[in-house]
Amino acid sequence: MEFVETFSNPILLLILKEKFSSDELLLFRPGNRLSVMPVSSQVPNKILPISFVTS
């Protein structure tokens, strides 16, 4: 994985929760904090289209 771009507007946590389960994004599991965490290769493919809609 590598840096692709900076989004002009943040993607709201509410939107991420609508698009991902706690199995896909560890951020949603109890006790996890927003930081660097591993993600599967499918997560960036789902986040990038969302960034264009919210930007």
ABEGO torsion letter per residue (X at the ends): XBBABBBABBBBAAAAAAABBAAABAAABBGBBBBBBBBBAAAAAAAAAAAAAAX
